[in-house]
């Protein structure tokens, strides 16, 4: 597991910064809810008449004065989109950075096949996503108890799971892309993530674009659907799993034959 631990060591500062930033934003968002609740009741009345804007963010189906609805929207955006951006960064650089930083020669000296190298890098990416979500979930639960709100387990568990799976899918897709890159792919990773986010907004606004939900992981992390149904929408999750599997397979196939620049 030489490569696995080497990757974790290389990425520890980035992981620490992103975990701290996301956890801090989650904490602030949760802790201000008691003060924001009176304003949220007024906002519910305003949002009811905002048409497409409300539908884009699922606010037409939720009342922001209820904590679980507030958490699904506000904290969901922080952990969902923020976490996905982090996942994209580590995924898209996982296989490309050796050539960019001219450290591919280090990998070539190890008594490991390229298949094992890709596998260990893949596990390191997944481990970082898991670590971020563990700390984010712990911070969220602690702050929820601190403000005296109850944890609706039947809703909270699928919500947190959906954000984790969203991040993991983003990381895996970007991991697949990284096998085809030999330079800086950060722009591609961030652009892809933001593009998928806006595709989900478009699909929420118009019925004619519902098919877009099958290609964006933000579809099954829709807080309004999970709050109402207490489950993840499986048809979109299955589509995401298929795309993730294809991306990982592409990474293995491409990297095994890739001419690495040292």
N, C-alpha and C positions, 0 to 999 in steps of 0.2 A: 504493500500500500504506500510505497514511496511517493508516487506522484500525487495520490490523494492528499496526504498530509502536507506535501509541498504546496499544493494548490490552496489548501486552507490557510497555510501560513502566509502565502502571498496575498490572499484576499482578506486577511483579518481586519485590516484598518478600514477598508471599504465597508465590510460587513458591520463593524462596530459603529461607524458613522451613520449608515443607513438605518440600522436597528435603533440607535439612540434617537435619531430624528423622527422616525415613524412612531416610535413609542411615546416620545414627548408630545407629538401632535395629537395622538390618540388620547393621551392623558388630559391635555388641555381641553380638547373637544368634549370629553366626558365630564370633567370636573365643572365646566361652566354650564352644564345643562340645567341645574336647579335655578340659576339666575336667568337663563334664557327661556325657561318654560312659559312664563306669562306672554312673552313676545311671540313664542311659537304658536300659541293659541290664536293670536291675531294673524300670523302668517298662514295658518291652515285655511282661513277664510279667503285670504288673497290668492293663494295658490289654486284654489278651486276654480278660479276664473282665468287662469293663465294658459289654457289650451295646450298647444304643442310643447311649450317649454316645460310644463308640468309632466307631460307624458314622456318627454325625453329622459328625465331623471327618475321616473317612477313616482313622482310626488303626487300624482293624481290618485294614487291608490293607498297612500299612507297619510296619517296625521302626525305632524312633526312634534306635537305636544305630548305624544306617547313615547316613552324612552326607547323602546325597541325599534320603533320606526325611525326615530332620530339617529340611533346608532347605525342602523342599516344604511342610511343615506350618507350622513356626515363621516362616520368612522369607516364606512364601506369605501368611500372615495379615497380616504387616506391610505388604508391598508390595501385596497384593491388596486387602484391606479399607482400609488406610490410604491407598493411592493412589486407590481408588475414592471415598473421602470427599473428597479434594482435587479430583478430577475433577468430582464433583457440585457442589462449591462454585463452581468457575470456570464450569461449564456453566450452572448455574441462574441465575447473576447476569449472564451475558454480554449478554443483550438487555434484561433488566429494570432493570439498574442506572442506565441513562440517565434513566429516569423517576423512579426513587427518589432519585437525586442531582441531579435537575433539570438535567441536562446534555444533554438531547435537542436543545436548540436548537443546540448545537455541531455535531451530526450534520446538522441541516437546512441549515447554511450550507455544507457541503461539496458540491462538484460531483460527487456520486456518487448513483447510484440506490440505493434501499433493498436491492435484490438484491445489489449490490456490498458494501454495508455489512454485511449478514448473512454474506456469503461471507468477508469479511476477519475478522470476529469469530469465525467458525467455524474458520478457519485458525489464528487466535491461540490458541484453546482447544486445538486439536490440537497446536500447537507446544509449549505448556506441558506437556502430558502427555508428549510425546516427550522433552523436556528432562529432566523428572523421572526418566523411565525410563533414560535414558542414564547419568545420574549414579548412580542406584541400581544398575544393572547393573555399572558400573565399580567401585563401592565393594564390591559383593558378590564380584566376581572377585578383586579385590586381597586381600580378607580371606581368601578360600578358599585362595589361594596362600600367604598368610602363615601359615596353620595347617598347611600341608603336605598338604592334601587335593587330590585330583585332580578336575578338572572333567569331568564326564560330559556331553560336548557334546550327545549324542543326546537327553539328558533335559533338560539345562539350557536349551537353546534353545527347545523348545516350552513349557517352564515360564515363562520370561521373556516369551515372546511372548504367552502366555495372560494374564498379568497386565497387559501393555500393552493388549491388546484388551479386557479387562474394564474397565479404566479408560476407554478410549476410548468404549466403548459407553455407560458410565454418563454420561460427559460429553455425548455426543450426545443421549441421552434427556433429560437435564436441560436441554440447550440448546433442545430443542424445547419443553419446558415453559416456559422463560423467555420465549418469545415471547408467551405468554398472561398473563404477570404484569406488574404495574406497580408492585410494591412489593418488599419483602424476601422472597425465595424460598428463603433458606438453610435454613429449617426443612423445607421441602418436599424439597429436594435431599438433605439428610442423612437425613430420614425414609425417603425412597424407597430410598436405598442400604442402610440398615440393614434395611429390610423385605425387599429382595431377598436380602440375606445370610442372614437367618433362614429365608426360603423354601427356600433351598438346604439348610440344615440339616434342615428338616422333610422335604424330599424324600429326603435320605440315610437318614433314620430308618425311613420306612415305604414300602413298595412302592406303596401306594394313592395316594401323593402324587408319584410319579415325573413326572407330567405337568407339575409345577411347574418342572421343570428347563428347560423350553422358554421360560420367561419370566424367568429369572434368569441374568445373565452369569456368576455364580459357578459355574454348572454346568460350563462348559467350561474353567474355571480350577481344576478339581478336581485337586489335586496327586497324590492317590493313583492316579487314572486315568492321568495323564500319566507318572508314574514307571513304572507297570507296562507301559503300551502305547507309551510314547515318542512320543505324538502327542496332539493336541487332539481331543476328541470333536466331529466335524464337524457332526452333526445339531443340536447345541445352538448351535454357532458360527453356523450358517446362520440359525437362528431369531433370534439376537442381531443379526446383520447386517440382517435384514429389519426388526426393530424400530428399529434405528438409522436406517435409510434413511427409514422412515415419520416418525420424529421430526424429522429434518432437513428433509424435505419440508414438514412441518407448520410448522416455524419460518419457512421462506421464504414460504409462502402466507399465514400469519397476519401476519407483520411487514410485508409489502408493503401490507396494507390497514389496519394498525393506526393508531388515532388516538393519536399520541404526545403525552403531557403534558409540556410544557416548564416 
